[in-house]
Amino acid sequence: MKLILNVVWLVLCGFWMAIGYVVAGLICCVLIVTIPFGIASFRIASYALWPFGRTTVERRDAGAGSLLGNIIWIVFAGWWLALGHIVTGIALCVSIIGIPLGIANFKLIPISLMPLGREIVPTDRPFATR
């Protein structure tokens, strides 16, 4: 079931959302100071391509630096990407078949706003909620 959902997701919205994250990551990597944001954006791009069967958990070693970085990320790139998830999620929820994909889009909004201090793990990994 995860494979089917991922393939439908990829075709309907995953590819386009991943392109948005890759563009944000490239812009961040061009500016030397924001390379950590670019790396986080590339990590989320892979998650946006294939989200079913994976989840995000907080990293315990993330500190004040990731909080400050997330605030900067929200101002410059996060809200654009979150807006893309909102628009795509609403469009997918119009049809009955797209409702699970729209809900998955809404679940990606928090990580698009605050990517630093999060880790993407498989859902079947033991202790994935730690």
N, C-alpha and C positions, 0 to 999 in steps of 0.2 A: 504494500500500500504506500509506503514511503517513497518507493521508486516512481510510482505513477504520479503521486502528488508533486514530487520534485520535477518530473518531466513537464507536467502541465504548468507548474510554476515557472520553469525556465522559459517556456514558450510565451506565456502571457505577460509576465512582468519581471522575472528574475534577471533576464539578460539586460533589460533596460536599467533596472536599478543598479546592477553591478557596474554598468558603464558609468553611471553617475558617481559611484564610489571610486572607480579607477580614475576618473577625471579629477575628482577632489584630491586623490592621493598623488597624482602627478603634479598638480599645482603645489601641493604641500612639499613634495620632494624637490621641486625646482628652487624653492626658498629653503636655504640650508637650515635655518633655525627650526623649521616645522617638519623636519624629516620624521620624528616620532608620530606625528599626526598622519603623515602619508603611509607609514607602515600600518597603523591602526586602520586606516581607510582601506588598504589592500586586504587586510584580514577580514574586514566586514564585507568586502566585495565577494570574497569566496563564500561567506555565509549567506549573502543575498542571492547567490547563484543556486545554492543547494541547501535550503534551511531545514527541511524536514528530516528528522533523525538526529538533529543537533540542537544544542541549547547554549545559553551563555550563563556563566557563573561569575561571581565576584572573586577577584584575586585578593587573598588576604594580605599580600605584601604591598598592595597599592596604598599609597599614602596621600599626603597633602599635594604632592606634585601632580598626581593624576586628577585630583579635584580641580586644581588651578588649570591644568591642561584641558579638562572637560569644559570649563567655563569659556576658555578661549575658543575651543572647538565649536561650542554652541553658537557663539557670536558669528564666526566666520563661515562655517560649513554645515554644522549640524542641523540648523533649522531648515535649510534648503532641502537636505536629504530627508528630514522628517516630513516636510511638506509633500515631497514626492511620494512617500509611503502613505500619507493620508489620502492624497488624491487617487493613487492607484488602488488603495484599499476600498475606498468608496465606490470606485468604478467596478471593482470585482464583486462587491456585494450586491450589485444590481441584479445579477443572475443567481439562481439557486446553486448552480454548479460552482460559481466563483466565491461563495460565502466562506468556505474554509481557507481559501487563498487570501481573501480580504482580511480575515481575522489574523492570519499569519503576518500579513503586511502591518497590521496594527501592533502586533507583538514585536516587530522590528524597530518601532519608533524609539523606545528607550535606548537601545544600543546605538541607533543613529545619532541620538543626541549626546550620549555620554559613552564613547567607546573605550576610553582609557580606564584601566583597572578592571577590565572584563576579559574573560577567556572563553573561547568557543570549544565545547566538549561534546562528544557523542552522548545521546540520551541513554544509551545502554551501558555507559561506562560506570562502574561502581563508584559511589561517592561523588557523582557528578554535581550534586547540589552543594558541595563544600566550596 
